[in-house]
Amino acid sequence: MTTAGAAPRDIRTYLYNNSNTIATQQDIYNRIAATRRDLREGQSSIQALVDQMHDEGFWCQVRLDIDNRLTAIFFAHPDSVAYLQCNPDVLLLDCTYKTNKHAMPLLDMVGVDSCQRSFCIAFAFLSGESEGDYSWALEKLKSLYQHELPSVVLTDRCLAAINAAASWFPSSKALLCLWHVNKAVLQYCQPDFVLKRDQANHEAQEKAWDEFYGLWHSIVDSPTETIFDERLAKFELKYSKAYPRAVGYIKMYWLEPYKEMIVKAWVDKHLHFGNIATSRAEGIHSMIKSYVKTSKFDLFDSWQAMRHAITNQLKELNHIRASQQIRTPLDVSGAIFEAVQGWVSHQALRKVQEQRQLPLASLEAPCSQSFTSSYGLPCSHILKKLEDSKQCLLLEHFHPHWNLRRGVDRPRPILEPRRVPKQGIQTISRPARSTGREPSGFEIVQSVMKASRTCSRCQEVGHIRSSRACPLRFQELLTQTAPAPKSVPQPDATPVAATSLTDSAVNVSVAKGIWLAEDIPVADCHEEAMRDSPPAAHFPFVQPLPILQEPLAAPQSPVATMPSPASGASLVCEPPYEPPYVRDPLLQSPRYDSPQAIYGRYIATRSAWYAAQPAGSIKTNQQYRKAVGLPQRYDKQSYEWCRDYKQMSKCCITSTGSRAWTKEEMMAYLDWSRAEDERIEAHVAKEMGDNPLANRRRGVQDVWRSVKLDSKEQEALHVTSDSTERCIVVKL
């Protein structure tokens, strides 16, 4: 467990949970020390380190002083060296500290593979950070490169590392870590803008600093040298008088000596593959220290811990590379990528996909070649030409850095056949997945000339009697459920003598239970009622009722006599016999607080708002809700609350079955629920008055009595309102 990196306390916990040992913590420490002595095989830690590195195949070099004392040691895992030959294009250099008891800095040499993952190339324990120390380490590192050298070398602003890299990798472009540059500018320049002692103008100072810092970023991000000169001149003109110290620092320490190493106009001329910071090296530092865990190890113990970190990292990288060779993400699975799938990393394909999705305006501008020169990938202009010519991407369009199998010869890929265009008349009669043949030309003509279907029940064209579109589909079921007709006493009728049809008003015998309104024609009343009432499709519980539920004339005199318009003679009109209307239990008027009634009132109010709008205006549900101050939408939890069995229930039960509630019905219910809550709160506040503590306490019975009374009042209020809206107005 010690060799696997387990801490002593974890070892003790494991032993106590899985055995009956009585070993103490000191016993565990003694056993760990004994294990380390056994690993050294009686040698000193340095001698044991060198011997075991050679035995395990590590590439190792040491540097000794005149007293034969070790001053530096360079080592690399054999699998890391093999992995380097496939990914030699990027090199990051950075030192970390507190990894051994000798206080020797640990130089991490980090590379980046085709999947944009960091890997450890080699390590070196140095006696210092002088140019000589870096030069010795980079000399040993260069001997590991067998074919190609890195295109870029990234460091922070360590002059010793920069000079050593320039000596041993002269063909590689040296870049500075942009993150370290930005932090240095912030550390030096921000105090000139934000003064801790001046708290009154703190917000103004923060705003001025943000503007200054943003302009600095725009200078670094300049795409061309001309734009860089323009932005720098603007920067100097704006801040040189007010902040000469900050402007001088930026120009003297960064832009003049290092602009070609940090400004995009120069950096993008070299293949950096998106690596412009040494944050990857910082991540390697964190991984190594998670295995080392203490700064009191000697070099042998530190190497033992680092060996596990390197081995685990390489296994994970090989797994990622192998998975990308056999899997293809959906976002990069188009026909343009079929020739490079399994050979180019997913990260490269996604970068290309981003170029394909650039707006058309960028394609009209001339190509600057900055994307291809910095990433080694085809730009949007090349992709547009390939798509116009119906060609796909080839491996030659990608820099070898992005290849998953670098150095492996690949035969020319065999591509999928092109889709054969359809011949003759194009039809959409069959789904895309169907294997059935398409109809012939004469079959299409015959299908067009074929007569339309006619319903044998309602005699309408376009459907059959079993279709859902038939309005009389369930008429037989309603007739079967109706009881046998019984003799029902007819209400009294008040006969009134009829005058000629030319008179301004005609008196009509009307049965009791029908309301009359003056000065409103029958046709207008009927149109108004139809306009204000909700459509039948929105009310599954409510079916259109017959206008006259009872005959106008009394049963004793079924024959009505009216004068003839020409001669004044009486015309005898005998109304046809109609069976008494029987109301289905499902068609009874719902309660005022039922979802159907609430939605009906919502539709009626909205229809009235529609009618009040000027002609030609937009009339939508969203416009109505916005005009009356209702929420435009509700959250998912509110809709789930509506579907609870104590509210609207999950389904709407209709005479033809059940269906799910529509979103508009649930919104209407939520509107009503919110209005009811506000009404009840206002009512309770009014009862309590200005001094709530002065009111007497009420029991549960009193509360329920108030609830029942309020329910009856609301029921009566809505019933009266609905009766007035459903009245039949007659005027002749």
Secondary structure, DSSP 8 states (H G I E B T S, - for coil): -TTTT--HHHHHHHHHHHS-----HHHHHHHHHHHHHHHHTTS-HHHHHHHHHHHTT-EEEEEE-TTS-EEEEEEE-HHHHHHHHH--SEEEEEEE--SSTT---EEEEEEE-TTS-EEEEEEEE-S--SHHHHHHHHHHHHTT-SS---SEEEE-S-HHHHHHHHHH-TTSEEEE-HHHHHHHHHHHHHHHH--TT--TTHHHHHHHHHHHHHHHHHHHT-SSHHHHHHHHHHHHHHHTTT-HHHHHHHIIIIIHHHHHHH-HHHHTTS--TT--SSHHHHHHHHHHHHHH--S---HHHHHHHHHHHHHHHHHHHHHHHHHHHH---GGG-SGGGTTTBTTB-HHHHHHHHHHHTS-HHHHHS----HHHHHH-S--HHHHHHHHHTT----GGGS-GGGBTTTT----------------SS---SS-TT--S----HHHHHHHHHS---B-TTT--BTS-TTSTT-TTTTHHHHHHHS----------B-------TTSS------BTT----TT--HHHHHHHHHHHS--GGG-SS-----S-SS-SS-TT---EEEE-TTT--EEEE-----------GGGS---TTSHHHHHHHHHHHHHHHHHHS-TT----HHHHHHHHT--S---HHHHHHHTSTTTT-SEEEETTEEEE--HHHHHHHHHHHHHHHHHHHHHHHHHHTT-GGGS----HHHHHHHHHHHHHHHHHHHHHHHHHHT------
